Amino acid sequence: MRSAARVAALVAAATACLVTLSVAPASADTPDPVPQAPDGLAPMCAVHRSITAPRPDDAERAQALLSGRVMVSSYPAQDLPEDIDWSKPALSTDNYEVWFQSLVWTDPLRREWLRTGDTRYRDRWVEILRDFVEDNADRSQPLTMWSWYDHPMGQRATVLACATSELGLQPWLVDGLEEHIEANSDPASYIGIGNHALMQNAGLLAAGTALGDDEAVDLALDRTRRLLTIAVSPDGVSLEGSISYHGYNDAWWSEMLRAIEAAGQELPAGSERVALMDRFGADMTLPDGTVVNIGDGFPTDRSDYDWRDARAFAVYSPGYLVSRTSGAPGRTVLATRYGQPMKAMIHGHRDAGSLELWAFGTRMITDSGSYAYNGGFWRSWVRSPGAHSGVSANGADYLSDAQGRLVRAVRRNGYLTATFELPVLGGVTWYRTIKQSLDYGWVVVDDQLRAPASTSWVQRWQVPDDVDYQVLPARIDQTSGPGAKVSILAVGGAPKISVRSGVGGSRLYSTAGWRSYRYEEIEPAPTVELRAYGSSWHAVTLIVPRAYGETAKTVQATDVRVTPAGAALTVRTARGSARTSITRLG
């Protein structure tokens, strides 16, 4: 490393502004003064609000660290010895270890020191940072597999760089920053995609700025320019395949652009993409303040956006469509994902064509959550077609490089009609057409499928849990639970219909009826399955949200006529009836 030479140069150059950690009068025991960090670093650190911004529980978290406890991210407090063994985090789960190694959890000590003036917080903060730097000085010998993993070492570089704003360029901090510059600059360590790469670039920019390393700064900027084109679409959508992660990436990218400006650097081409991310976030926010649960995330994830800013109808280039009922925007929300290939989405699922339906304050059709990022079988299952509201065929693998497309969408005369071509099941031709009543909120789904040989088809709907269902030969009705309820009617295709919950757990295709509401937790939850057998299947399904007090018997599908092109039917609900037809658009 170049730290000794760099420290000598910095000390020689710093003749005007010096800081020390001691407030005592100068004496023979007073530490040698250290040079201050560059003036532009503090504004850069201030915009990294995900790391440095005060939190309501700062005092609690900082006091816990003084008392031998640590609160990492949203995990409960764990014991933390005074002399930390960095090879043995309190919890062995992957997510915990990643956040533990990032050192972001130390910043409440800094914030409480600055707020209160209590130097106990400062001393423990310095002690922890220095202990990590000295115990992890050689990245070729990592103490754990996560010590120098892309995500934590990127964030940790920002933490250490911003520490120099308060502590100055002390030799041990410069040593640590030199090591982090080398690590994040190393092509073998740079992941190059997704938010982890963004964190590495942010850390490299901060560390380079702190040490006046123009080479590191230039590399961070160049990588960020290239990353932006593959991370955010021209119409402002995060390309990670997750609505929850769209919100995270919006915040992280906004911080990065402000950090670049704070460093006095030119913004990368395409920065206007980040300015558009708010629009997609609002469009994918439900009226209860949660997000549409597509891709990694949980059905209870809160949104940072205001649903009142959402538009009645929107289509986005990566392959998202969202539609809200007319007359009372937000009363019913229908959303689907159909476009990007699975392999291009680091937080995406095998869910092309899957629907999400929210109505009258309730998720009528939802998703199964994300479980855990290194969660073995359950991680594989929650990303599989069986965990979503689409179609699968026995023996037809989901093609990770296949891309669906919107054939056509028309929203007029009280209806939204959209047809999607979904070539994601190996050897299977699949067209899904949806028709949403903008007056009544119900949805007709027309699935037209064809395979090279006879196979078992399954159409699935992830429905509300902790309630009861009545199963009849051609319909399922929710019969209990507070608030609104759902009815699902098989009006074409003659499927066998059932509700499955908590089934299997060892093989992907036979497992059904599970949901993950929290990280590393999964529980039984109902899945409606419509099954048929043959070389082709034309399934026509009616999904009817029922407002509070509306009984199942008020929902009827009559005068049904199914043709090769689509179907015609009369839909009767407590709020009125309508004759409608659904035809695959070309």
Secondary structure, DSSP 8 states (H G I E B T S, - for coil): --HHHHHHHHHHH--S-EE-S--S---TTS---EE---TTHHHHHHH-HHHHS--TTHHHHHHHHHTTEE--TTS--EE--SS--TTS-S---HHHHHHHHH-GGGHHHHHHHHHH--HHHHHHHHHHHHHHHHHT--TTS-SSTTTT-HHHHHHHHHHHHHHHHHH-S-HHHHHHHHHHHHHHH-TTT---SHHHHHHHHHHHHHHHHHHT-HHHHHHHHHHHHHHHHHHB-TTS-BTTS-HHHHHHHHHHHHHHHHHHHHTT----TTTHHHHTHHHHHHHTB-TTSBB---SSS-TT-B-SS-GGG--SEEEETTTEEEEE-SSSTTSEEEEEE--S-GGG-TT--S-TT-EEEEETTEEEE-------TT-HHHHHHHTSGGGSSSEEETT--B-TT---EEEEEEEETTEEEEEEE-TTBTT-EEEEEEEEETTT--EEEEEEEEEEEEEEEEEEEE--SSS-EEEETTEEEE--SSS-EEEEEEEES--EEEEE-SB-SS-TTT-B-EE--STT--EE--EEEEEEEEEEEEEEEEEEEE-TT--GGG-EEEEEEEETTEEEEEEEETTEEEEEEEE---
